[in-house]
Amino acid sequence: MIQKPKGTLDILPSETPLWHKIEDVVREVTDCYGFSEIKFPTFEQSGLFKRGVGGTTDIVQKEMFTLDDRDGNELCLRPEGTACVVRSIVENGLFNEPMPLRLYYLTNFFRYEKPQAGRSREFYQFGVEMFGTEKASADATVISIADTVLKRLGVNARLNLNSIGCKNCRPHYHAALVEYFSAHRDELCDTCKERLKTNPLRILDCKSPICGALCANAPKTVDHLCDDCRDHFASLGENLEAMHIEYSVNPRIVRGLDYYTRTVFEFISDDIGAQSTVCGGGRYDGLVKELDGPDLCGIGFGLGITRLVLALKKNAEKRGEALPESKKPLLYIAPMGDRAALFAQKTVFALREKGVFADCDITGRSLKAQMKYADKIGAQYCAVIGDNELDSGECELKNLRNGEKETVKIDTLGLLAPNGE
C-alpha cells in the first residue's frame, strides 16, 4: 500500500469544516484591516532563501527541500513566506503602490524537520506582511491582527515581545554575546559552538537544556539598544496598551531567521502541548533592499494553522463542544422508478441553482436503504416520490429532525428556501 510521505498531512472531509472556520475568520479580520491576499509559487530559486532568510539559519542549512531542474537551476519547495512575498513585490513592482502595502497569504510550506504533534514537514500558515512604514504603530497593527484572529477563534495565547536592535546597535550586542559565551564555550552544544563564530544571536534560540541554562544569564538585547530602537520599543508598548493587548517582554525571543530587526514577537498557547508557539513574527527593514528592491521597511508574522487546529480540537474537547461539521442537505428526494429518478434530478438541480443543498439517490438503492442514507447524511427533509406521487401531483414531506409530516404539491419542492419554507 502506497502511503503519504513522512511528515505530510491528509486533511480529511470530517476536518475541513474546522479549517474553513479558521480561514473564514482570517479573511474577515484581514478585510477589516485592508489587507489583500497574495499567492506565490510552490517552489522558488534556492538563492532567494539563502540570501533572504540567511545562510546560517537552520532552515537553509538543514530544512530546505531542494531539487535541480533540467536546466541546472537549484530550486526548493518554499520553506517560509516572507521572502516569497518580497521577491514578488520586487519582481512585479508592487513597491510603486500606495504605502503601506498590506498583504496576507494562506498556504502550505515545507521544511525537513522531525515530525511531531504540531510540527510537520508540510505545514500550513496564515501570514501577514506590511511594507512601507517604520512606525511602531505599524508593528502594533500587525500584532493586533494575530491577537484578533486568536481571540475570535477562542484560542488562549500570551504575547511575548522583544527588540533585537538595528544595524547600529546590534554589533555591540553581538560583541557582548561573544564575550559571554566564549567564557562558557566548553559547555555549549556543538551547533552553538559553530554559531558562536557565525551568528551568536542564534544561540539564544537553542533548544538544548544546557545552552538554555547558559542563555538565562546571557546579556539581554533590551539592555543594548540604541536610543532610536529603545524609543521604538517603548512606543510599541504604548500602542499595544492603548488597544488593551497584554504582553510580556521576553529577552530570549530572537526568532529563527536572519532578516529580523528591532521588533520580534511570539504568541504562546498552552493549548497545543510542547509546540507552544502558535504565531511568530517581527520587523525586517533591510530585507527588500537585500533582495534587490528599494530600501523598504516591513513587518509581518506567520501563524500556524495546523497548530490552531490542534488547539481548537483540545478546547472543544475540554468544553464539551461540537466541532464544525459539513453542511447538511435541506432536502433529500428518495425516488422509486425511472420517472421519479428524472423528477428528483430536475428538482435537486433547481434547488442547487438557488444555492440550496439538496440531494437524491443516484446509486439505485432500495427505498429502505435510501431512508437510512438520508438520515445518515443529516438531511432535514425527505420526500419519497413514485408513480403515484407523480400522477397525483402531491407527496408526503417528512421532517427528519422531529418526525412531523405534511402533504405538499411536488412542483413546490424545487421552491424550498434554505430556512425550509
LUMGU-759652 format. One line per 8 residues: for each residue z, x, y of C-alpha. Coordinates in Angstrom, 1 decimal. Layout:
Z,X,Y  ...
***
This chain:
0.0,0.0,0.0  -1.0,1.4,3.4  1.9,1.3,5.8  2.1,1.7,9.6  2.6,5.3,10.8  6.2,6.5,11.1  7.8,5.6,14.4  5.5,2.8,15.3
6.2,-0.9,15.6  4.9,-4.2,14.2  5.8,-6.9,16.8  5.7,-10.0,14.6  4.9,-13.6,15.8  8.6,-14.5,15.5  9.4,-11.8,18.0  6.6,-12.1,20.6
8.2,-15.1,22.4  11.1,-12.8,23.4  8.6,-10.1,24.6  6.8,-12.8,26.6  10.0,-13.8,28.2  10.6,-10.2,29.4  7.0,-9.9,30.6  7.3,-13.2,32.5
10.4,-12.1,34.3  8.8,-8.8,35.1  5.8,-10.5,36.7  7.9,-13.0,38.6  10.1,-10.2,40.1  7.2,-7.8,40.9  5.3,-10.7,42.6  8.2,-11.3,44.9
8.2,-7.6,45.8  4.5,-7.4,46.5  3.6,-5.1,43.5  0.2,-5.2,41.8  -0.5,-4.4,38.2  -2.4,-1.2,37.3  -3.9,-0.3,33.9  -4.9,3.2,32.8
-6.4,4.8,29.7  -4.5,5.2,26.4  -5.4,8.9,26.3  -5.8,11.4,29.2  -6.6,15.1,29.6  -3.6,17.1,28.4  -3.7,19.1,31.5  -2.6,16.1,33.5
0.9,16.2,31.9  1.1,19.9,31.7  0.7,20.1,35.5  2.3,16.8,36.4  5.2,16.5,34.0  6.0,20.2,33.7  5.3,22.9,31.1  9.0,23.4,30.3
9.8,19.8,29.6  10.4,18.5,26.0  7.5,16.1,26.5  4.9,18.8,27.0  6.5,21.4,24.6  7.4,19.1,21.7  6.4,15.5,22.0  2.7,15.0,23.0
0.2,13.7,20.5  -2.8,15.9,21.2  -6.4,15.9,19.9  -9.7,17.6,20.7  -12.8,15.6,21.4  -16.2,16.6,20.2  -16.9,18.4,23.5  -13.9,20.6,23.0
-11.6,18.9,25.6  -7.9,18.7,24.7  -6.7,15.1,25.1  -3.4,13.4,24.4  -2.0,10.0,24.0  -0.2,9.1,27.2  3.5,10.1,26.9  4.5,8.6,30.3
3.1,6.5,33.1  3.7,8.1,36.5  1.3,11.0,36.0  -1.4,8.5,34.8  -0.8,6.3,37.9  -1.0,9.4,40.3  -4.2,10.5,38.6  -5.8,7.1,39.1
-4.7,7.0,42.7  -6.3,10.4,43.4  -9.5,9.7,41.4  -10.0,6.2,42.9  -9.0,7.0,46.5  -6.1,4.4,46.5  -4.3,6.7,48.9  -6.6,5.1,51.6
-5.0,1.7,51.0  -2.3,0.4,53.4  1.1,2.0,52.7  3.4,1.7,51.0  1.2,1.4,47.9  3.1,-0.7,45.3  2.1,-0.7,41.7  3.5,-1.6,38.3
2.4,-1.5,34.6  3.4,-3.0,31.3  2.0,-0.9,28.5  2.7,1.4,25.5  3.3,5.2,25.4  3.5,7.8,22.7  5.9,10.7,22.0  6.5,12.6,18.9
10.3,12.0,18.6  12.7,11.4,15.7  12.6,7.6,15.3  15.9,5.8,15.5  17.2,2.4,16.9  15.8,2.1,20.4  13.6,5.2,20.1  10.2,5.2,18.5
7.0,7.3,18.6  5.1,4.4,20.1  7.2,2.6,22.7  6.7,0.0,25.5  7.6,0.3,29.1  7.7,-1.7,32.3  7.1,0.9,35.1  7.1,0.6,38.9
5.6,3.2,41.3  5.8,3.1,45.1  4.0,5.6,47.3  3.8,6.4,51.0  7.4,6.2,52.3  10.1,8.8,52.2  12.8,6.4,53.4  15.9,5.8,51.3
15.3,2.1,51.8  12.2,2.6,49.5  14.5,4.1,46.8  16.8,1.2,47.1  13.9,-1.3,47.0  12.6,0.2,43.7  16.1,0.4,42.2  16.7,-3.3,43.2
13.6,-4.3,41.2  15.1,-2.9,38.0  18.5,-4.4,38.8  17.0,-7.8,39.4  15.0,-7.8,36.1  18.0,-6.7,34.1  20.3,-9.4,35.7  17.7,-12.2,35.3
17.5,-11.3,31.6  21.3,-11.2,31.2  21.5,-7.5,30.3  24.7,-5.8,31.4  23.8,-2.4,32.8  25.6,0.2,35.1  23.6,2.0,37.7  24.2,5.8,37.8
22.8,7.8,40.8  22.4,11.5,41.6  20.4,13.6,44.0  18.8,16.9,42.7  17.8,18.1,46.1  14.4,19.2,47.5  12.3,22.3,47.5  14.5,23.7,50.3
18.0,23.3,48.8  17.2,23.3,45.1  16.7,27.1,44.8  20.3,27.6,46.0  21.5,25.2,43.3  19.3,26.8,40.7  20.9,30.2,41.6  24.4,28.6,41.2
23.5,27.2,37.8  22.1,30.6,36.6  25.3,32.4,37.7  27.5,29.8,36.0  25.6,29.5,32.7  24.9,33.2,32.5  28.6,33.8,32.1  28.6,31.4,29.1
25.2,32.4,27.7  26.5,33.1,24.2  27.8,29.6,24.0  24.5,27.9,24.8  22.2,26.5,22.2  19.0,28.4,21.5  16.9,25.9,23.5  19.2,26.2,26.6
19.2,30.0,26.4  15.5,29.7,27.0  16.0,27.1,29.7  18.3,29.5,31.5  15.2,31.7,32.1  12.6,28.9,32.8  14.4,25.8,34.2  18.2,25.9,34.3
18.4,22.3,35.7  17.2,21.1,32.2  20.4,22.5,30.6  22.3,19.6,32.3  20.2,17.2,30.2  21.0,18.9,26.9  22.5,16.6,24.2  24.3,19.4,22.3
28.1,18.8,22.3  28.8,22.5,23.1  26.3,22.6,26.0  27.7,19.2,27.2  31.2,20.6,27.4  29.9,23.5,29.5  28.0,21.2,31.8  31.2,19.3,32.6
32.4,22.2,34.7  28.9,23.3,36.0  28.1,23.3,39.7  27.2,19.8,41.0  23.9,19.0,42.7  25.6,16.9,45.4  27.6,19.9,46.5  24.5,22.0,47.2
22.3,19.6,49.1  20.7,20.4,52.5  21.5,18.2,55.4  18.3,16.1,55.0  19.0,15.4,51.3  22.6,14.7,51.9  21.7,12.1,54.7  19.0,10.6,52.4
21.5,10.1,49.6  24.1,8.6,51.9  21.5,6.2,53.3  20.5,5.2,49.8  24.2,4.3,49.1  24.4,2.2,52.3  21.2,0.3,51.3  22.5,-0.5,47.8
25.8,-1.6,49.2  24.0,-3.9,51.6  22.3,-5.5,48.7  25.5,-5.7,46.7  24.2,-3.4,44.0  27.1,-1.5,42.4  26.6,2.1,41.4  28.3,5.4,40.4
27.4,8.9,41.3  26.8,10.9,38.2  26.1,14.6,38.8  24.9,15.1,35.2  21.7,13.0,35.7  18.7,15.2,36.2  16.1,13.2,34.2  13.7,15.0,31.8
10.7,15.5,33.9  10.0,18.4,36.3  8.4,16.3,39.1  11.6,14.6,40.2  13.1,15.5,43.6  16.0,14.1,45.5  17.0,10.7,44.1  17.3,10.3,40.3
18.9,7.3,38.6  19.6,5.5,35.3  20.7,2.1,34.2  23.1,2.4,31.3  23.7,-0.5,28.9  26.4,-0.8,26.2  24.3,-3.5,24.5  22.0,-1.1,22.7
24.1,1.5,21.0  23.5,5.2,21.2  20.3,4.9,23.1  22.1,3.5,26.1  19.7,4.4,28.9  17.6,1.3,29.4  15.9,2.4,32.6  15.4,5.7,34.4
13.5,7.0,37.4  13.6,8.8,40.7  11.7,10.3,43.6  8.6,12.6,43.1  7.5,13.5,46.6  5.3,16.5,45.6  3.5,15.1,42.5  0.4,13.5,44.2
-0.3,16.8,46.0  0.3,18.8,42.8  -2.4,16.6,41.1  -5.0,17.4,43.9  -4.2,14.4,46.1  -2.8,14.2,49.6  0.8,15.0,50.4  2.0,11.5,49.5
5.7,10.9,48.5  6.6,8.5,45.7  9.4,6.9,43.8  9.4,4.9,40.6  11.0,4.1,37.2  10.3,3.3,33.6  12.2,0.5,31.9  12.1,0.5,28.1
11.0,-2.9,26.8  11.9,-2.0,23.2  15.4,-1.3,24.2  15.6,-4.5,26.3  14.6,-6.5,23.2  17.4,-4.9,21.2  19.9,-5.7,24.0  18.7,-9.3,24.3
19.0,-9.8,20.5  22.5,-8.5,20.4  23.5,-10.6,23.4  22.1,-13.7,21.8  24.0,-12.9,18.6  27.3,-12.4,20.4  26.9,-15.6,22.4  25.6,-17.7,19.5
22.4,-18.4,21.5  19.0,-19.0,20.0  16.2,-16.6,20.9  13.0,-17.9,22.5  10.6,-19.4,20.0  6.9,-20.0,19.8  5.6,-23.2,21.4  5.7,-26.3,19.1
2.9,-28.8,18.8  3.3,-32.1,20.7  1.2,-34.0,18.1  0.2,-33.4,14.5  -2.5,-35.6,13.0  -2.5,-36.0,9.2  -6.0,-37.2,8.2  -6.8,-38.9,5.0
-10.6,-38.7,4.2  -13.6,-37.2,5.8  -13.9,-39.8,8.6  -10.3,-39.3,9.6  -10.7,-35.5,9.5  -13.5,-35.6,12.0  -11.5,-38.0,14.2  -8.5,-35.7,14.0
-10.6,-32.7,15.1  -12.1,-34.6,18.0  -8.7,-35.8,19.2  -6.8,-32.5,19.0  -9.7,-30.8,20.7  -9.4,-33.3,23.6  -5.7,-32.6,23.9  -6.2,-28.8,23.8
-8.8,-29.1,26.6  -6.0,-30.8,28.6  -3.6,-27.9,27.9  -1.6,-29.8,25.2  -0.7,-28.0,22.0  -1.9,-30.3,19.2  -2.8,-29.6,15.5  -4.3,-31.3,12.5
-4.9,-30.4,8.9  -7.9,-28.1,8.2  -6.9,-26.9,4.7  -7.3,-30.1,2.6  -3.5,-30.6,2.0  -2.2,-33.7,0.4  -0.5,-36.2,2.7  2.9,-35.2,1.3
2.2,-31.5,2.0  0.9,-32.4,5.5  4.1,-34.1,6.4  6.1,-31.2,5.2  3.9,-28.8,7.2  4.2,-31.0,10.4  8.0,-30.8,10.1  8.0,-27.1,9.4
5.9,-26.2,12.4  8.2,-28.3,14.6  5.7,-31.0,15.8  7.3,-33.6,18.0  5.0,-36.5,16.9  2.9,-37.2,13.8  0.2,-39.7,13.3  -1.3,-40.5,9.8
-4.9,-41.6,10.1  -7.1,-43.0,7.3  -9.9,-45.5,7.0  -7.6,-48.5,7.6  -6.4,-47.0,10.9  -9.9,-46.1,12.0  -11.1,-49.7,11.2  -8.2,-51.4,12.9
-8.0,-49.0,15.9  -4.3,-48.6,15.5  -1.9,-46.2,13.8  1.8,-45.5,13.5  3.1,-42.7,15.7  6.3,-41.2,14.4  8.7,-39.1,16.5  9.8,-36.4,14.0
12.8,-35.4,16.2  14.6,-38.8,16.0  12.6,-40.7,13.3  11.5,-43.5,15.7  8.2,-45.1,15.1  5.8,-47.2,17.2  2.3,-48.6,16.7  -0.3,-47.3,19.2
-4.1,-47.5,19.6  -5.7,-44.5,18.1  -8.0,-43.9,21.0  -4.9,-43.2,23.2  -3.8,-40.3,21.0  -6.1,-38.0,22.9  -4.5,-39.0,26.2  -0.9,-37.8,25.3
0.7,-35.8,28.0  3.0,-32.8,27.5  6.1,-35.0,28.1  5.0,-37.2,25.2  3.9,-40.1,27.3
***
